[in-house]
Amino acid sequence: MAVPLCHVDDIPEGSARGFTLQGTRLFAVRNHSKIYIYLNRCPHLGIALDWEPDSFLDSEGLYIRCANHGAFFEIDTGNCIQGPCLGDALWSVGYQVADGMLMIDEAELPESPRPA
C-alpha cells in the first residue's frame, strides 16, 4: 500500500529531510529539481548518516555526508566517493508522486537490519 511521505514542496531545492516509515529510517534530497530517496543507513557500519535531524548534506550541499565517519556520497547515484565505504552505495528507495505528494509503497521497503 502506498503511503504519503510528504508534499514535494516540503523538500526545498538543495536540502534534505529525514523520515521514519514502517520503522525504517529514510531521507529525501532535492537536487536540480529532482528528488532522491535513500535508506538512512551508512553502508560502512549500518548506522544513521545524520547526527542532527535533516542534516544529510555537506556544507556546500554538493554531496550526501555521513556525519559519523566522513564518507561522501553522490546525490544522484548514492555511490560512495570518499570514506570507509568507498565503492559501496546507499540503498535507493523508489517513490511516486501523486497530487504533489511523495508516495512510498511500504511493501517495497527493503529488508534491512534494524539498529540495536
C-alpha positions as CSV (number, residue, x, y, z in Angstrom):
1,M,0.0,0.0,0.0
2,A,1.4,3.4,-1.0
3,V,1.5,5.9,1.8
4,P,2.4,9.6,1.6
5,L,5.8,10.7,2.9
6,C,5.4,14.4,2.4
7,H,4.5,17.1,-0.2
8,V,7.3,17.6,-2.8
9,D,7.4,21.3,-1.7
10,D,8.4,20.2,1.8
11,I,11.8,19.5,0.5
12,P,13.3,22.8,-0.9
13,E,15.9,22.7,-3.6
14,G,19.4,21.9,-2.2
15,S,18.1,20.4,1.0
16,A,17.3,17.1,2.6
17,R,14.7,15.8,5.1
18,G,14.6,12.6,7.2
19,F,11.6,10.3,7.8
20,T,10.6,7.1,9.5
21,L,8.2,4.9,7.7
22,Q,7.2,1.4,8.9
23,G,10.1,1.5,11.4
24,T,12.6,2.2,8.6
25,R,14.6,5.5,8.5
26,L,14.7,7.2,5.1
27,F,15.8,10.6,3.8
28,A,14.9,12.6,0.7
29,V,17.2,15.0,-1.1
30,R,16.1,17.6,-3.7
31,N,18.9,18.4,-6.2
32,H,18.5,20.1,-9.6
33,S,14.7,19.8,-9.2
34,K,14.8,16.0,-8.8
35,I,14.1,14.1,-5.6
36,Y,16.2,11.1,-4.5
37,I,15.2,8.9,-1.6
38,Y,17.6,6.6,0.3
39,L,17.7,4.5,3.4
40,N,19.2,6.5,6.3
41,R,21.9,3.8,6.8
42,C,25.5,4.1,6.0
43,P,26.9,1.0,4.2
44,H,30.0,1.2,6.4
45,L,28.5,0.3,9.8
46,G,24.8,0.4,9.1
47,I,24.3,3.4,11.3
48,A,22.3,6.6,10.5
49,L,24.0,9.2,8.4
50,D,22.8,12.2,10.4
51,W,23.8,13.4,13.9
52,E,21.2,16.2,13.8
53,P,17.8,16.0,12.2
54,D,17.7,16.6,8.5
55,S,21.4,17.2,8.3
56,F,22.4,14.9,5.4
57,L,24.4,17.2,3.1
58,D,27.9,18.6,3.2
59,S,28.3,22.4,3.9
60,E,28.2,23.2,0.1
61,G,25.2,21.0,-0.5
62,L,27.1,19.0,-3.2
63,Y,27.2,15.6,-1.5
64,I,25.4,13.4,1.0
65,R,27.7,13.1,4.0
66,C,27.8,10.5,6.8
67,A,28.3,12.6,9.9
68,N,29.8,9.6,11.8
69,H,32.8,8.7,9.6
70,G,33.0,11.4,7.0
71,A,32.0,9.4,4.0
72,F,30.7,11.3,1.0
73,F,28.1,10.0,-1.5
74,E,26.9,11.4,-4.8
75,I,23.4,12.7,-4.5
76,D,22.1,11.3,-7.8
77,T,23.5,7.8,-7.5
78,G,24.2,7.2,-3.8
79,N,27.7,6.0,-4.7
80,C,30.3,6.5,-2.0
81,I,33.2,8.5,-3.4
82,Q,35.2,9.1,-0.3
83,G,35.4,7.4,3.1
84,P,35.5,4.0,4.7
85,C,32.7,2.6,2.4
86,L,34.4,3.7,-0.9
87,G,32.8,1.7,-3.7
88,D,29.6,0.9,-1.8
89,A,26.4,2.8,-2.3
90,L,23.3,4.0,-0.3
91,W,20.2,1.9,-0.8
92,S,17.8,3.8,-3.1
93,V,14.1,3.7,-2.4
94,G,11.6,4.1,-5.2
95,Y,8.7,6.5,-5.0
96,Q,5.8,8.0,-7.0
97,V,4.3,11.5,-7.0
98,A,0.5,11.7,-6.7
99,D,-1.2,15.1,-6.4
100,G,2.2,16.6,-5.3
101,M,2.7,14.0,-2.6
102,L,5.7,11.7,-2.5
103,M,4.3,8.3,-2.1
104,I,6.2,5.2,-0.9
105,D,4.9,1.7,-1.2
106,E,5.5,0.2,2.2
107,A,5.7,-3.3,0.6
108,E,8.6,-2.1,-1.5
109,L,10.8,-1.0,1.5
110,P,13.9,-3.1,1.5
111,E,14.5,-5.6,4.3
112,S,17.3,-4.2,6.3
113,P,18.7,-4.8,9.8
114,R,17.3,-2.5,12.5
115,P,19.7,-0.7,14.8
116,A,20.1,-2.4,18.2
